[in-house]
Amino acid sequence: MNTTLNISVARLAHLNWTMALESMVLNPQHSVEIQSYQDCELGHWIYTTGLHSYSNFDATNLLVRTHKHFHEVAHEMVENKLEDKKLEQKMRDMLLLSRDIVYFLTELELNILEFRHQKETIAHPFRSLVSRLFNGPHHALPDEQGPLNVSYARLVHLNWVRSLNKSFRGWGHNAHLESEEDCSLGSWLNSTGTSLSEKHIEIGHLETIHKEFHVSSRKTIYFLRHRRESAAQKSYTKTLELSRKIIYILSIIELKLLDSGVVVREEVFV
């Protein structure tokens, strides 16, 4: 196998496999061929290039542990004859681990792009994405009434969540949150996304979670600015949970709609 990895391809390949496992649970006639956590494409990259080049990133080490655990749960689901209740619980565990893998891959992607941006070694096709990601503007632009750039949507979302965490040091006074209608994702959901939500339930689900995310984020900033640190931390924990859901749903939308022209993405090789 190649020791380079296209993170977007890795995320979607992982999602495909997760869906195959879910299908197996819902329909026992479906079979799934399972690989070890070291031999699948993502695992091969982790134990060659990933740990060698990116072990200084927390996301890499979290990815290693979560990916191994995911394979252990998947192996149990495929190889062991489990009672229905145990199988359902294993599937819930598997889906949560899958969501975390997608999140840590997105964190790693952001870390690498930030590092390349700082070193000014980013390849030309990524300049517009990376420049706007780290320098702004972060509000919706006129051309975002068309296809959704899922790469930017995931990464700018995670980058803002990180900035919210940093704002704890300044009691939220340096935090700025666009309204749910004016941010890039919200603008797309309110235009193109609205016409697709009935046909694609993931988009309707994303609309709901996105609104909850903005509410939770506003509460976090409010509590910080009123020096209510405990309440702010509790609200921020909920914001993080919603953030993981948003990134996971965006990845599912990317997987299902990429060939439809409704969404586009930019490739990142690591």
Solvent accessible surface area in square Angstrom, and as a share of the most:
residue,aa,sasa,rsa
1,M,140,0.63
2,N,111,0.57
3,T,67,0.39
4,T,73,0.43
5,L,5,0.03
6,N,20,0.10
7,I,0,0.00
8,S,0,0.00
9,V,62,0.36
10,A,5,0.04
11,R,0,0.00
12,L,18,0.09
13,A,47,0.37
14,H,15,0.07
15,L,1,0.00
16,N,83,0.43
17,W,52,0.18
18,T,2,0.01
19,M,56,0.25
20,A,39,0.30
21,L,0,0.00
22,E,52,0.23
23,S,37,0.24
24,M,23,0.10
25,V,21,0.12
26,L,133,0.66
27,N,54,0.28
28,P,115,0.72
29,Q,167,0.74
30,H,87,0.39
31,S,107,0.69
32,V,20,0.12
33,E,156,0.70
34,I,35,0.18
35,Q,91,0.41
36,S,51,0.33
37,Y,55,0.21
38,Q,91,0.40
39,D,85,0.44
40,C,18,0.11
41,E,92,0.41
42,L,11,0.06
43,G,0,0.00
44,H,51,0.23
45,W,2,0.01
46,I,0,0.00
47,Y,75,0.29
48,T,52,0.30
49,T,28,0.16
50,G,0,0.00
51,L,59,0.29
52,H,159,0.71
53,S,54,0.35
54,Y,33,0.13
55,S,54,0.35
56,N,118,0.61
57,F,37,0.15
58,D,111,0.58
59,A,2,0.02
60,T,0,0.00
61,N,53,0.27
62,L,61,0.30
63,L,0,0.00
64,V,26,0.15
65,R,148,0.54
66,T,17,0.10
67,H,3,0.01
68,K,80,0.34
69,H,88,0.39
70,F,1,0.00
71,H,11,0.05
72,E,86,0.39
73,V,6,0.03
74,A,0,0.00
75,H,92,0.41
76,E,57,0.25
77,M,7,0.03
78,V,40,0.23
79,E,96,0.43
80,N,70,0.36
81,K,203,0.86
82,L,43,0.21
83,E,122,0.55
84,D,108,0.56
85,K,166,0.70
86,K,120,0.51
87,L,35,0.18
88,E,83,0.37
89,Q,81,0.36
90,K,47,0.20
91,M,29,0.13
92,R,124,0.45
93,D,45,0.23
94,M,0,0.00
95,L,52,0.26
96,L,94,0.47
97,L,22,0.11
98,S,0,0.00
99,R,29,0.11
100,D,28,0.14
101,I,0,0.00
102,V,0,0.00
103,Y,9,0.03
104,F,11,0.05
105,L,0,0.00
106,T,0,0.00
107,E,33,0.15
108,L,0,0.00
109,E,0,0.00
110,L,0,0.00
111,N,22,0.11
112,I,3,0.01
113,L,0,0.00
114,E,51,0.23
115,F,104,0.43
116,R,55,0.20
117,H,54,0.24
118,Q,125,0.56
119,K,122,0.52
120,E,141,0.63
121,T,99,0.58
122,I,11,0.06
123,A,54,0.42
124,H,142,0.64
125,P,96,0.60
126,F,26,0.11
127,R,122,0.45
128,S,84,0.54
129,L,7,0.03
130,V,1,0.00
131,S,49,0.31
132,R,33,0.12
133,L,0,0.00
134,F,43,0.18
135,N,102,0.52
136,G,19,0.18
137,P,60,0.38
138,H,78,0.35
139,H,79,0.35
140,A,26,0.20
141,L,52,0.26
142,P,121,0.76
143,D,113,0.59
144,E,27,0.12
145,Q,95,0.42
146,G,28,0.27
147,P,65,0.41
148,L,11,0.05
149,N,41,0.21
150,V,0,0.00
151,S,0,0.00
152,Y,10,0.04
153,A,3,0.02
154,R,0,0.00
155,L,0,0.00
156,V,21,0.12
157,H,17,0.08
158,L,1,0.01
159,N,33,0.17
160,W,49,0.17
161,V,3,0.02
162,R,55,0.20
163,S,52,0.34
164,L,1,0.00
165,N,81,0.41
166,K,107,0.45
167,S,1,0.01
168,F,38,0.16
169,R,195,0.71
170,G,32,0.30
171,W,65,0.23
172,G,0,0.00
173,H,122,0.54
174,N,110,0.56
175,A,13,0.10
176,H,132,0.59
177,L,34,0.17
178,E,43,0.19
179,S,45,0.29
180,E,33,0.15
181,E,96,0.43
182,D,75,0.39
183,C,20,0.12
184,S,7,0.04
185,L,12,0.06
186,G,1,0.01
187,S,12,0.08
188,W,1,0.00
189,L,4,0.02
190,N,86,0.44
191,S,39,0.25
192,T,33,0.19
193,G,0,0.00
194,T,76,0.44
195,S,91,0.59
196,L,31,0.15
197,S,25,0.16
198,E,169,0.76
199,K,163,0.69
200,H,38,0.17
201,I,138,0.70
202,E,27,0.12
203,I,0,0.00
204,G,24,0.23
205,H,96,0.43
206,L,0,0.00
207,E,41,0.19
208,T,72,0.42
209,I,11,0.05
210,H,8,0.04
211,K,108,0.46
212,E,71,0.32
213,F,6,0.03
214,H,4,0.02
215,V,65,0.38
216,S,3,0.02
217,S,0,0.00
218,R,110,0.40
219,K,105,0.44
220,T,0,0.00
221,I,14,0.07
222,Y,112,0.43
223,F,35,0.15
224,L,0,0.00
225,R,100,0.37
226,H,102,0.45
227,R,153,0.56
228,R,122,0.44
229,E,102,0.46
230,S,95,0.61
231,A,27,0.21
232,A,0,0.00
233,Q,90,0.40
234,K,164,0.69
235,S,12,0.08
236,Y,12,0.05
237,T,81,0.47
238,K,117,0.49
239,T,0,0.00
240,L,58,0.29
241,E,71,0.32
242,L,5,0.03
243,S,0,0.00
244,R,61,0.22
245,K,65,0.28
246,I,0,0.00
247,I,1,0.00
248,Y,27,0.10
249,I,11,0.05
250,L,0,0.00
251,S,0,0.00
252,I,27,0.14
253,I,2,0.01
254,E,0,0.00
255,L,41,0.20
256,K,108,0.46
257,L,8,0.04
258,L,49,0.24
259,D,150,0.78
260,S,67,0.43
261,G,46,0.44
262,V,28,0.16
263,V,2,0.01
264,V,68,0.39
265,R,50,0.18
266,E,42,0.19
267,E,60,0.27
268,V,0,0.00
269,F,112,0.47
270,V,11,0.06
